[in-house]
Amino acid sequence: MQRTAKLIQFKSTGDLGIQITFPYNKEHVQYMHKLEGRKWHGDKKCWTCAWTSGNIQKLKDWGFEMDPRFSEHEDTKLATKIKQVFVSKIKGLKKTLYPYQGEGVQFIEAHGGRALIADEMGLGKTIQALAWLQLHPELRPAVVIVPAVGKLKWKREARDWMDRPDVQILYGAGNDESISWTNDIIIINYDILKNWVMSLKKLEPKVLIIDECHYIKNNKAQRTKAVKRLAKEIPHVIGLSGTPIKNRPAEIYNGVKLIDPLALPEPWPFYKKYCGLKHNGFGWDWSGASNTKELNKVLTESCMIRRLKVDVLPDLPTKTRTFVPMPLENKTEYRDAELNFIDYLHEKKGEQAAEKARAAEHLVRIEGLKQLAIQGKLKHCIQWIEDFLEVEDKLVVFCVHRNVAHDLMEHFGEVAVKIVGGMTAQQKDDANTRFQTSDKIKLFVGNIQAAGVAIDLFAASHVAFLELPQTPGDMVQAEDRLLRIGQENNVTVHFLLAQDTIDEKMAMLLDRKAKVIAAVTDGADVPQQSMLSELINEYLN
């Protein structure tokens, strides 16, 4: 039997691939483990792998007899054909992927469902993973491990992008024998995974998605041990992380080893070569970075794809808006207040009281709902901000109430500055300058009215709204603080909304109504009374 590499087309997906045959040889088997998307077919006594230029070059280097169609001209032509066909054939995907996101899905597919998507935050790593799940409805159940604050967002994104997914979120201590398991998508957070590992393993998951996979950096942590136990024998493992590899290589080691066990050397050689291993007098420290270009090449050639915003700007709109559902800690208290408000509206609906007086009373009650919503979600908002700052450089946060800004400043301390009402012009300018120029200042906290105009915040490309203003004009002006005049850049806007509350109703109105669209595009203003009336109608209906 000769050592041959033949161009084929996979019947299951229609993608091009490579079929490899050779007489059994231990060294050649080791070669196969270095190929992207490799798979052994016992019935046909052959290997297959993804059709990529990297795989083709490796097979050439190892002396395999190559299919004559593997010419440079054909490679380029066929690669273009694959990129054009692949994204359009994801049956049931409800929205359109950006071109680079389609390439990300293709990358996962080419690697046999074992890949690390390391795109910069805001480029849609979640969407790429979900699109690949939609491409393979036969690969179920799929388990998604996420930080606690991300569970609701994953559920929302799955329902927005996939065709009628059955999404199950796990809570609590686990091992509940009475639970009715879905055979589709199961979402669980790191903190409780250890309680559910055995139950999940009994389901024999086909796919494991590890969101923010740098969370399993510590081998002694319970969550790391739990993820490793669960990952055993799961055929497809996808890791997501926006953490720059060049800063903390050690943090990504466990995630990469779960995805591709042969991509990296054993821990100590890895720490010595890539993590600046040194003895600090008390013990060994591998929190540094060394040989980062070589490590990037190793990861890219094995299982990782990473794109920065600057790389894909032509694909992106000026602004990308995303809604992040936040759990509500005071759900019972909020629901009681909301029901009282609805009862009040129905009671007053038929009265002919003076419009101004009625509007004033409505405002007071609506303000009470807003206060309860921000109180109930603030802890989770802070956790989201902490998670963000672990992987990204700077963030702008807008709120409405001064006490919210105070609580954020109290929590984030020396890495944050604020601009709120009552500050002098000099104090505002100093805070603005520090955020724009200091590497130590990671967070800007601004009251929408005080900080939404007349300042530049383009040191950041991400902004989060913890509370929403009354008019879309105020919202757009606040977002635009991050846009650099005269240059193309993309701003990602995160709306941290308490689920099923007045937050979501206000966001829906700001985003949906025709007058809001006019405010965004033409700069027209929307009277507060109009927004108030629409909000009341939402509750009455």
N, C-alpha and C positions, 0 to 999 in steps of 0.2 A: 504494500500500500504506500502510495506517495504522500508527501506533505503538500496538500492543496488547499487553496482558498478560492471559493466560488461565489459569485454574486447570485443572490436569490431574492425572492419576494415572500415575506411572511403572509400566509393565507389569512391568519386571524385579523391582521391590521392593514395589510396591503403595503406595509413599509418594506424598503429594501434592507437586506441584511447580508451577512457573510456566512457561508457554510464551510467548516474547517474539518478536514480529515487528516489523520496521520497514524502511523504504527504506534502502539502504546509506548510511551517513554515518559518517565517521571518528570524530567526537565520540561518536556513540552506541555505536560499538564499544568505545571507551574506557570508557564507562559500564558495559558488560557485565562488564568485568574487575574491577569493584568489587562485583559481586554474589557472594553465597555459593553455592558449588556450581554455578557457571555452566559451560555446555557448548554448543559450536556443533554443529549438525546440518546438514551440508552437503547431504544428500539432501532435507531438508525446508525448507532455507533459513530456519532459525529457531534461536533460542537457547532453552535451558531453564536454570532455576536452582532452588535450593531454595525451598521454601515456608516463608518466615520473615517475621516482622513487619518486620525490618530491610530485607529485599529489597522488600517491598510498599511501604514508606514511600519508599524510594529511587526506585522506578518512578513513584510518584505525584508526587514532587518533580520528576522529569524530564519530566513531562507526558504520560506514557503513558495510553492509554485502558484503564481497569481493569475486569476482570471484576466484575460486580455482586455476586458472592459474596464479594468481599474486603471484607466489612463487619466492624466491630469485634466484633459478636456472633458471626458465623461464625468469625472468626479464633480467638476464645477456645474455642469449642466444638470446632473441628477440631483445635486444638493439643492439647487434652485427649485427644481420640480417638487422635491419633498417638502420644502418650506411652504410652497404655495398650496399644496394639497392637504397637508397635515391638519392645520387649524380648522379648515372648513369641514372636516369630516368628523368632528366631535359631536355625534348625534345627541340631541337633547340639551346641549349647553344653551342657556337662556340669554346670555349676553355675548358680546364680541370681545375677544381678547385683543390687546395691543400686539403688534408684531413681535416685540421682544418677549411678551408673555407666551405667545405661541411657541417661540423658540425654546422657552423654558420647559414647556410641556413636552416638546420634542426631545429635549435633553433627558428628562426623566424617562421617557419611553426608550430612548437609545441606550440607557443604562439599566434597562430591565426593571424599572421601578425602584432603583436603589440610587438615590442622588441627594446631594446637598444643594438647595437653592439658597444662596447667600446674598441675594440682592439687597441693595440699600433700602431702608425702611420707606414705605410709601409706594413701592413699585409693584405690590400685589403678589407677594409670595404665597399667601393663603389662596388666592384665586388660582394660581398655577397648580397648586396641589389638588384643589377641588376639580379643576378641569381635567386633570389626569384621572381622578376617580370617576368622573363622568365618562371618560373615554373607556374605562374598564368596569362596567357595572357588574361583571362576573366576579370581580375580586372583592368579595364581601364575606364577613363584616370587616370594616375598616375602623381602627381605633385612632383617635386623635388626642394626643397629650398636649395640654396648653397651660400657661399660667392661669390662675383662678379668674383673673379679671378678663381673660380672653374667651371664656366659654360661650357667652351669649353672642359675641361677635362672630365666632365660627358658625354657630347655628344660623345666624342671620345671613351670612355670606353663602352658606350651603343652600339655603332656600332661595336666595336671590339668583344663584348661578346654575344650580343643578335641577334636573327634572324630577320633581316630587321626591326629594330624599326623605327617608325616615330617620330623623336625627334624635338621638337619645343622649341627654346630659346626665352624668352620674354625680350624686352628692353623698355626703355622709360617710359612715363607717364601713359600708360595703358588706359583701357576703350575705346579702339578703336573698334567701332562697325563694321568696315569693315574687321577685322581680320578673317582669315580662321583658325579655331581651329582644331588641331589634336585631335584624340580620343585615343592617345597612351601615349606618355611621354612629359610632359611640364616642362621645366627647367627655374627657375626664381631665382634671387638673393634677399637677404634680403632687400637691400636698396630700391628696388622699389616695394616690395610686397604689401605695403599698397595701392598702386594705382590700383592693379589688383585683390584684394580680392573678390570683388563682382562679377567680370567677371568669376573668377575661380570657385566660389561657384555655379554659374549657370550651370557649366559643371557637377556638382555632382561627384567629383573625388572619386575613390574607394580606392586609396592609397596615403598617404602623406609621403614622405621621407624628413627628416630634417637633412641635413648634417651639421656637426659641431654644434650640437644642444645646446652646451653651449653658443652659440651666443645669445640665448634668456634668459639670466640670469637676465636681468634688467626688472622688471615689468613695469617701466615707459617708456621704450623705445618703439618707434613706431613699430619697427620690431617685438618685442615680442607680442605686442597687435595684430598685423596683423597675425602672425602665429597662435595665439590662436583663432582668429576669423575664420580663414580658417580651422583649425583642427576640429572644431565642426561638428559632424555628419559624418566625414570621418571614415569608419569602420576599416581601417588598417593604423597604424602610426608606422613608423620605424625611430628611432633616431640613428645617427652616431656621435660618439665623441671619440677622443683619449685622452681627458683630464683626468689625473689621479684623481679619485674621492677623494683620501685621501688628496689632496692638497686644493681643493676648492669645498667642497660639495655643497655650495649654488648655484654654477653655473649650476649644472645639475638638480636642483629641477624642474624647469618649464618643461624641456624636459621630464623627467620621469613622471610627472603628466599628460602630454598630452598622453603619451603612456599607462600608467596604473594608472588611477586616485586613486586607492585604495592602491598603493604600499607604499606611504609615508603619514605621518600625515599632518595636516594643517600647513601653513608656520611657525607661531611662535613656536609651539611645536617642529617643525623640526629644526629651527634655534637654539633653546635652547639646544636640545639634540645632534645635529650633527655638528653645525657650531660655537661652542664656543661663543655663544651670550653674548655680554657684552656691557656696556655703557662706552663710552670713554670720557665722559664729555661734548660732543657736540651732541651725538645721539647714537643710537644703531648700533653696528658693528657685522655683522655675516659673516665676511670674513675668519674666522678661521676654525678649524677642531677639532672635538671631537667624541669619540666613533666610530672611523672609521672602526674598524673590525666589529662592529655590523651593521653599515650602509652597508658595503660591503655584509654582509650576507643577509640583507633585500633586497638589490637590486638584488643580484644573485638569490635569491629564488622567486623574482617576475618577473623581465623582462630583466635583464642585463646579457650579456656574455662578458667577457674580457679575452684576451690572450696577453701575452707579447712575444716579439721575442724569449726570452730565453726559453719560454714554447714550442715553435713549431720549434726550430732550425732543428730537423731531417727532417722536411717537406720542408725546404727552401734551395735554392741554395746559394752558397757563396755570390753572388751578385744578386740583383733584380733591373732591370732597368725599369724606368717608364718615359713616355713623358708627360709633362705638357704644353698644348697649352697656349700661352700668347697672349692676344689681342695686336693690334698694334695701338698706338696713332697717328702716322704719316703715316697712310696707303696710302693716296694720294701721298705724297712725295716719299714714298718707291716705289709704283707702277710705277710712272713716271721714276724713276731711273732704275728700273728693265727692263722696256720696252726699254729704251735707250740702256741698256747693251745688250739686246737681238738683237736689230737692229744693233748694232755695231758688234756683233759676226757674224751675217749673212753677213754683208758687208765685213768683213775681212776673211771670211771662205775660199774664193778662192785665196787669195793673197799668194804669195810665199815669204813673208817677213822673215827675220831671226827669228828662233824659240825663241831665248832668248829675243829678243826685243819684240816680240809679247806676250810672256809669262809675261814679266814685265808689259806691259800695261794691260793685263788681270788682273793681281794681283791688280793693282791700282784700277780698276773698281770694282772688287770683294770686296776689302777692303772697298770701299764706301758703298756697299750694307750691309756689316756686321755692319758698324758704324750706318747706318740708322736703322737697325733691333734692335740693342741694345738700341739706343736712344728711339725708339718707344715703347719698351716693359719694360723699366727699372722701371717705376712707378709701373707696375703690378708685376714685380719681387720682388720689395721691399715689396709690400703688401703681396705677398705669403710668404716671409721670416718672416714678422711680424706674420702672422697667424701660421706659423710653430712653432716659438719660444713661442707662447702662450701655446702650448700643448706638446712640446718636449723640451728636455734639451739642446742639443748642435747641431750645424749645421756647416758643412764645405761648403763654396761657392768658386767655381773656376771661374775665368774670364780670358780674354786675355789682354784687354786694361787697362792701369794704371788708366785712368780717371774713369772707372767703379768702380775699387777698391776704389778710392778716394770718389766717391759719396756714396758708401755703408758705408764707415767708417764715413763719415760726418753725415749720417742718424742714424746709430746705436751706434755711439759714445762709451760710456764707457763699453758696453757689448761686444765689438768686438776688435779683433786684426787682423793685416794683415802681409803678407809677399809678397813683390813685388820686382822687379829688382831695383838695386841701394842701397839696404840696406846692412849694414855690417853683417858679420857672427854672431856677438854678438847680434845685433838687431833681426835677424831672430830667433836665439836660444831663446831669451827672449820671443818673441811672441809665439813661439811654446810651451814653458814651461807654460806660463800663460794659454793658451787654454787647455792644458792637465791637469792642476792641480787646476785652480781656478774655484770655483762654480759661480763666478760673470761673467766670460767670457763665453758667449753663442754662439758667432759667430766667425768663422775663415774665413777671406777673403784672398784668395791666387791667385796670378798670376800663370798660369799653368806652365810656364817655370821656375819661381823662386821657387815655392812651390810644384811642382809636384814630386820631388824626395828628398831623403835623410832626410826626416823628418817623425815623427810618429804623426798621428792624430786620434788614435783609441779611444780617449775619446768620439768621436761621432760615430754614426752608420748610419748617413745620410749625403750625399753629393749632392750638387746641382751645375750643370753647367749652368751658364748664357751665356757663349760663348763656342764654341767648338774649339779644336786645329786642326792643319792641318793633324796630323797623329793619327791613333788609338793607337799607342804605347804610345804617350804622355797622351792620355785619360786614358788608363788602368793603367799607372804608377801613375797618380793622384788619381784614385779610390783606388788603393792599399795602399795609405797612411793610410787608415782607417782600414785596416786588421791587426789584432793582430797576430803576428807570433807565431805559436805553439798552437793556440787556435781556436776552431770553433766559428765563428760568422758570422752574415749576415750583409752586407752593402746594403742599399737602395740608388740607384743612381737616382736622379731626373734631367731630362733634361728640362729646362725652355725655350721652343722654341717659337719664334714668328710664328704664324700660317701662312702657305702659303708663306714662305720667304726662303731665302738662308739658314736659320737655319735648316729647315726641310730637305732641299736637302743634306746638309752636314751630318746631323745625319743619313739619309738613307744610304749614301755612307759608312760612318764609320761602320754601323751596318750590311750592306747587302753583300758587295763584298767579294769574296773569299779571296782576299789578306788581307782584314781587319780581317777576321776570323783567318787567319794565324798569323796576328800580335797579336791578343788576346791570342791565344793558344800557339804559339811557340816563341813569342818574336821577330818575324821578323819585320823589319821596312818597311814602305811604302814611297817611294820617294814623295816629295811634288809635283813634276811635274805630277806624275800619278794621284794624287788626283785632281790637278788643271784641267787636261784633262777630267777627269770624270765629274767634276762639270760643265765644259763648255759644255760637251755633253748633260748633263741634260737640260741645258737651250736651246740648239739648238733643242732638241727633244720636 
